[in-house]
Amino acid sequence: MTTHSETLFARAQITIPGGVNSPVRAFKAVGGTPRFINRADGPYMWDVDGNRYIDYINSWGPMVLGHNNAKIRQAVIDASEFGLSYGAPTEAEIIMAELVSKLVPSMEMVRMVNSGTEATMSAIRLARGYTARDKILKFEGCYHGHADSLLVKAGSGALTLGVPSSPGVPDDFAKHTLTVDFNNLDSVQAAFDEHGDDISCIIVEPVAGNMNCIPPVEGFLEGLRGICDHYGALLIFDEVMTGFRVSLGGAQERYSVEPDLTCLGKVIGGGMPVGAFGGKKKILTHIAPTGPIYQAGTLSGNPIAMAAGLAALSQLAEPGFYDSIFENTKILAEGIRDTAHRNNIPMSINVAGSMFGLFFTDVEHVTNYKQAINCNTAQFNQFYHAMLNEGVYFAPASYEAGFVSKMHTIDVVDATIEAADRAFKQITAK
Ligand code: PMP
């Protein structure tokens, strides 16, 4: 039963555009009524009608410890006893910067912000200001938040300048953004052959998580590093999704490639609205107040957010923390794929740490955007709703990565695979 969600959705649409504060929540891609949630704990969320779901969105990434983690909750309660915001420096911000530097050593200096969008937007301004170049290079299918320069898709020819992917983004901004193919170094080299002296930075999701889940092919990240070094451009890893998720030190640790700048979000806030960017000291000192490149935030480094983030990171840093999550993510994705195959449904999977992707396709190993968007969306949508009815909550769009938390124990994973079997049987029976 979803009566209460339906009522709330109808009411929400009167005063909130589309009834939601972030578009994908509206279920537009999969159809049906978005579930209004009023409680979450461990691997589960409950909607306002009392339905329980095993949650593989995990707030789109932050909840690597599972929902309602007791230590994070207590840290937030404790911090709130002393006031909610000061707009003045606190020791917690230093502890956070020191911890991030220790866990992600390429981040010699760290600036806190309030979202992933702010982190990427600020890192790009810094890269442009530092190099005194205007162009940036990004990859089709990668998402870096909704700043103007980043809401740009490829033009019609391989090497045309970018075109806005949203009304409201001026062509004059978009023309500074070059968009090339993920996992394709030739396309990157071609862009640098033509515009190398004007490109300030490459920004990349080192594991793409916004076109389903696509890890880098061997040599791709190393190749980007080499091209940046050759042309004097900065390499920015957008680790908003992968930071503290694909390993404690993020994708840069997992794949042993060091960027100049790193963007963080999601996990670093433990569920509070937080982002961060940082990198080499010689670059970070160029932002205000030590340098001329402007960047600021009324609530940046907020004491409650710092308390939540520190409580999260300190638990992740415990030895062996990631072992069971990585193991269970693999069991989950392989289990669902094998079950799909047993039901004669084509599927391939990608796994990177605690991120996974399910692709309804014959392609054995999906490595690029074209393959990702050519998957069977209709079949995914059927699967999505069948799983929702089974009490399993995946991202309501086929182009999103899935996330596993520490609380997704093997029992929860097994229950999910059994639910998937029933869902596939419903699909094939139609
Ligand atoms: N970068 C990446 C890789 C993301 O996945 C996201 C959000 N999903 C962002 C940036 C933007 O973060 P936020 O939604 O916190 O602004």
Residues whose N, C-alpha, C, O or C-beta is under 5 A from the ligand:
A	BS01	PMP	S115 G116 T117 Y143 H144 G145 E205 D238 V240 M241 G265
